[in-house]
Amino acid sequence: MSGCALVPAYDAGRSVYEVVRSLVAIWPDPKAIFVVDDGSRDNTAVEAERAGARVIRHAHNRGKGAALRTGLWAAYDAGFETAVTVDADGQHAAADALSLLHNPAPKNALLLGIRDLVKAGAPRPNQISNRISNFFLSTFARTHFSDTQCGLRRYPIAATLAADGGANGYAFEAEIILRLLASKTPVVEAPIHVIYPPEKERVTHFHSVRDPARIIVRVVGTLVETRYMTRPPHPVFVPTRPAPKREGKVSEPVIQQVQSSS
């Protein structure tokens, strides 16, 4: 399977080096690690490139969803079929990312990593937020989901781009589940581990009020567009082309600057 690792990162200079290095050390193609620096104010891009990643930079902060779309298009252009997304804060083990890459689920499926938040000692607000999200998305999709907020996933790149998730922030990860399901893309779950650092060392950009509200808006919009999941969303055209011959490798790490279209 032609798969890369994709790390969306914002102000992750303290952690992104180790995240990338751990992926480079075990990935079948160590040059297949992409980092999208989402307009960081620190040395995130420098650290990611130093660790061996292919770095793409947003000129300013646009949100996790925008970073994921940028990375997915870059991976698609490089000839990859799937992308395993890994958070830049060190919560996901490289071994679990590799396990998702090699998971026997169909490569055209969205593969969701499933965490045991209680066992991992996740903050109580995180556990409550995840349960609420799981309940509503499961209800809307008429399918049981165990973890709808985990960032460790394996995306089928072409199908995900065609499903046209439009959210720029965290809402993308909830919205895209429904859009892919409405597009008849299989959604599969696999257990993974999660690492929560001590409370004083935790860094999050998730706003406990603003971001859940945005997730609700995007989910409702998706339900309206898909007529409550009875028809696929309006697709984005993704050109079909043979994957370029890479002999198992992609080009050397490079930093690209991406301007917002808005």
N, C-alpha and C positions, 0 to 999 in steps of 0.2 A: 504494500500500500504506500502510495506517495503522500506522506504526511509531514507537516512542519509543526513547530511550536510557535505560538503567538502570545506575546506578553504585552498587554496594554499597561502603560506606566505613567504616573503623574507624581512628581516630587518624591521619587522612590530611590534617590541617590544612595541612601544608607543600606538598601536591601537588594537592589536589582542586580548588582554584580554577582552575588552568591547565587541568586535565582538562575541567572543565565549560565554561570559556570557549571552548576549542577546539571543543567539540561545539556550543555555542550558535551559534558563528560560521558553521557550515556546514550545520547540520541543517535540513531543509525547514521544520519548525516549531520555532523556537528555544525555544518554551515547552514542548516535549515531552521535556525532560531531567529525569529523576527521580534523586534521590540518597537512598539509605537510610543514615542515620547509625546504625551499629550500636552505640550506647551509647558513643560516643567520649569520651575523657577530655580532649580538646583542643577546638580551635575548628573542627572539621570542619564542623558544621552551619552555622555563621556564614559560613564561607568559601564553602561550596556555595551558600547562598542569595544571598550577595553576587555570585556569578558568574552567577546567573540560574536556578538549578535549583529544581524543586519538591522540597522536603526533607521526609522522613518520619524521625522519630527513634524508635529503640528506647530504652526507659528504661534498659536495661543491655545489655551485650554478650551477644548470643545466637548469633553465628556467621554465616559467609557464606551458608550455605544458608537460614537464617532470614531474613536480609536480602533475599536474592533472592526468596523467597516473598512477603514483605511488599511488595516493589516490583512484583512481577508482579500481585498482587491490586490494588494501587493503579492500575497501568496498565490492567488489565482494566476496573476501575470507571470509568476515564476514557475508555473506548471504543477502546482500542488493540488491534490484532490481533497484533502482533509487538513484541518488545522486544530491542534489541541491548544486551547487557551489556558493560560496559567497566570494567576495574579502575581503582581510584582512585589507584594509585601512579604513573601516567604511563607505564606500559610499552606501552600501546596508542595508536596514532595515531588521531586523529579521522577522518582520511581512510579508514582501514581500516574503522572502524565504519560510516561512511557507505556504503562499498563493500558491506558485508554487508547493510545495509538495502536496497540496490537490487539485490542479487544475484538473478539470474533463477530461482534454486531455488524450488520451490513454497512459498507462504507458510505452508503447514501442515507444513513440514519443519523439523527442528532443523538449523540451519546452524552447523557447528563451524569456528572459525578455526584454521588450521594454521600453526604456527611452524617456522622453521628454527633450532632452538636452538643448533646448532653454529656456524652462520654468525653468529648474533646474539651469540655469546660468553656463553651462559648458563652459570652455575656448573655444574660437573660433577655434583654431587649432584642438581640439577634435571633434567639430561639423563638420568641413570640412573633416577630416580624416574619420569619420563615414559615411558621405554622399558618399564619393568616394567608400569606401568599400561596402556599401549597393548597389550602382549602379552596380559595377562590379560583385559582387556575385549574384545579382538578374538576371543580364544579362546571366551569365554563367549557372545558375541553371534554367533559364526560370521560375522563381518564384519570386514574390515580397517579399523582406525582408525590414523591417523597422529599424532594429538595429542588425548589425552583429558583433558588438564589445563589447556588454554587457557581463560582467562576471557572472551575476546572471542568471543561467540556471538550468533546470532539465534534467539530462542525463539518458537515458536508459543504464544501465551500461554494460550489456553483448553485446548489439549491438554496443555501442561506442568502446569497446575494440576490437571487431571483425573487425570494420571498419579500425583499424590500423592507426590512425593519427600519423604521425611520427615526426612532428615538435616539437622541445623542447621549443621554445619560444612562443610569443604571436600568431604566425601564426597558432598554433594548433586550436585556437577557430574559425578561418575562414575556415581552411582546413577541420575540422571535419564536418562542415555543409554540404559541398559538398560531402564528402565521405559517410555520412549517407544518404543523398538524393539519391546518386547513388546506394546505397544498399537497396533502397525502404523503408527506415525508414521515417515515417511522421515527418515533422517539423512544429511546431505550435508556435504562438506568444501570449504573454500575457503582458499587461501593468504593469509596476512597477515604483516605485519612485527611485530617485537617490539623494544622499546628497553630495554636493560639499562644502568642507570647504573653509574658506578664502584662497586667493591665496598664502599667505605666509606660510600656514600650509599644503599645498598640497604636497604629496609625490608620485612620479611616477617613475617607472623603464622602462617606454616605451620610446624608442629612436625614435625621430621624423623622422629620415632618415633610420637608419639601420633596424628597425623593419618593417616598411611598405615594404621595399625591400625584406625582408625575407618572408613576407606574400605573395607577388607577386610570388616569386619563388615556394613556396609550393602550391599555388593555380594552377599555370600553370602545375606543376608536377602532381597534382591530375587530371586536365583536360586531360592530356596526358594518364595517367594510365587508366582512365575511358572512354577513347575515347569520350571526350566531353560529359560526363554524360550519355552515352548510355549503359554502363555496370558497374557492381559493382567493387570496388577495390579488390585486392587480400586480402582475409580475414585472420585474425589471429585466430587460433583455441582457442576457449574459452570453456573449458569443462562444460558440463551441469551436474548439481548436485542439489539435493534438498537443500533448505536453511536449515542451522542448527537450531535446536530448541533453541531459545534464551529467550523464555518467555518474549518477549518485551524488552529485554535488551542485551547489549553486554558487553564484559569484561571491567574491570576498565581501566582508562587512563593508557597508556603505551607509552614510548618513544622507537622507533625502529630506528636503524641506517641503512641507505640504501646506499650502495656503487654504484657508477656508473659502468655500464658494459663496458663503452668505455675506 
